[in-house]
Amino acid sequence: GSQSGYVHKVLDLTDDLDKVFTELSSLRTNGGDEYCAAVISAAMKQQSWSKGKRNLKIIVTAGNEAATQDPRLNVFELAKEAATQGIIINTIFCGSPLDSMASDWRKVASSADGQFA
């Protein structure tokens, strides 16, 4: 992947779901600053999204810190903007689903018609 600021892109846009699963399964977190909003913003602006209405467009973002950590960007506004562009956001919270931080990860996903895990 390429690295840009706090955003580490693991894969370019692809229709190879097996590769996506393999890459997602190999990711590890270790705490620290995790800017979910920066990931969503970069993915929305820096990817060559298809203009086709029938194409599935998904962003997957994962972390074990608060989804709202980014001091510059509002993750919920970005999620709603993604939804208006037909982009689904799936979130993965790497911790207990009962943790108080999990609720914001759920909210990000539901704001962009996505799934929470």
N, C-alpha and C positions, 0 to 999 in steps of 0.2 A: 504494500500500500504506500501511499504518499502521505507526508505529514505537513500540516499547515497550522501553525499556532497550536491551539489546544485540541485541534481536530485531527484525528488519525484515521484516514480512510483505509479500510481493509480491502474493499472490492470496488471496482467500477460497476456501473449499471450492467446487469446481466439477466438472462432468463434461465440460467442454470441454477435451479433451486437446490440441487444436491451440493453444489459448491458453496452456496450461501449457508446452508446448514453446517457444512464442514467448518467454514470460517467462523461462524457464530459459536460453534461448540468449542473451538480452540481458544476463544478469548478469555482473558483473566483480568480481574480488577484487583487493585491493592490500595484503594482509598485515595485521599487527596482531592484536589479540585477536579470536578467532573462537570463540564458545562454542556448539559443536554441541549439547551437552546442553541448554542453555537454549532452543535452537530446538525441540528435540524436546519438552521439557517444556511450553513455551508452546503448541505445536501440539496436544499431547494434552489440555491443560486448557482452552484458550481457544476451540477450534473446536467447532462444533455437529455432532459426529459422528453419523451415522445409527446407530440401534440394530439395523438390519437385518443379519442374518448374511450375506446374499447381496451386500451392497454392498461394493465395492472401496474400501478406505481406505488411502491412501498418504501418507506424509510424505517429501518430498525435501529433503535438506540437503546443502549444498555448501560447500567451503572449500579453502584452500591452506595451512592451518596444521594442527597436530595436532588430531585429533578429541577428545582428552582434555584440552584446554586449560582447560575450566571448573573453577575451584577449588572450586565449591560442589556440583556435581551429578556423579554417576557416569553417564557416557553409556551404558555397557554395561548397567547396571541399568535405565535408562530404556528402552533398546531391548528388553530382555526383557519389561518391563512393557507396552510397546506391542504386542508380539506376543501377549500374553495377552488384549489388547483387540481383537485382529484387525486391528491397524494394521501395515502393512508400512512399513519405512523403507528408502528407496533413498538411497545416498550417492554424491556426486560429489567426488572428490579432484581439485582443479585443479593437477595436477603430474604428475610421472612416476609410473607405477604401480610402479616399482622403488624409489621413495623410501621410506625407513624409516617415514615417517608414513602411507603408504598402507595399511599392514597394519591399523591401528586403524580406518580408514574401512571396510575390508573386514569387520572383526569387528563393527562396529556394524550394517552391512547384514545380515550372516548371522545376527546375534542376533535380528533382527526380520523374518526371512524375505524380506529385500530383496535388491536387486542393487547391486553396486558398479560405478562407472564412473570 
